[in-house]
C-alpha cells in the first residue's frame, strides 16, 4: 500500500502484557503501537510475545523464557489479535507492519500478518529472527519486505530511524503528527540504561551513539520520549482503546 499521501491521524499504545525481569529487578510493560492515517491505513508497530504463551506456561518453558524472567499479565487480550480487537481490527486489517527488531517480545505474532513488513536491512539480514537466547524457531515469513537503510518517511508525520546497538538492525520511530512522540523501543530500553552502559545491547558503544541521537531528536521536535520498557513510565501511558497523547 502506497502511504506517501497519508498523514498520521491517531496513535494507540497496545498493551502486550507485563514481564518480571528476574527476581526483584523490575516489572516491565511490553508495548506495541497502532497508527491510523487520515486516509484509513492501519500501521502496526511490533507484535508482542507469541500468542501460545497466553494458553499456559508450556510454550514459554519450551523457549527457556524462565532463564530471563517471568510473564505476569499475558492473557488472550494481550496478544496482538486481542489488542487489535479492542479497536475492532484484526491482522488482515493491517496495511503495514513495522518491526523495531526481531526479539521474542516484538515478533511473537509475526506469522499472523500478510501485509508488507518494514524493518532495517541489517535486521532482515539475520538468517532467522533473533527471538530469544539461542532459540531460533521462527523463519522469516514469505512477505513483501520494505528494507530500511536510512531515515525513511513512511507518511506525513511518521519517520523510521535506524538506531543500531541493542541489535545490529534496531529501528526507532519518530511521530510528529498529531502529537510529537519518539518511540525509542529498545534503543533506550529504560531511563537508566545509558548510565548503566547499555548492558542489554549487542553493541553498547553503538547503542550509546544511537541513544544520543534520539535524545537530540526528542529535543528538536519537542517530542515525548517513550522508552522500550521503562517501569515507571508504563503505568502512566494511556492504552488501547484510548489514543496515546502526551500529558498537557
Buried (B, 14 or more C-beta within 10 A) or exposed (E): EEBEEBBBBBBBBBBBBBBBBEEEEBBBBBBBBBBBBBEEBBBBBBBBBBBBBBEEEEBBEEBEBEEBBBBEBBEEBBBBBBBBBBBEBEBEBBBBBBBBBBBBBBBBBBBBBBBBBBBBBBBBEBEEBBBBEEBBEBEBBEBEBBBBEEEBEBBBBBBBBBBBBBBBBBBBBBBBBBBBBBBBBBBBBBEEBBEEEBEBBBBBEBBBEBBEBBBEBBEEBEBBBBBBBBBEBBEEBEBBEEBBBEEE
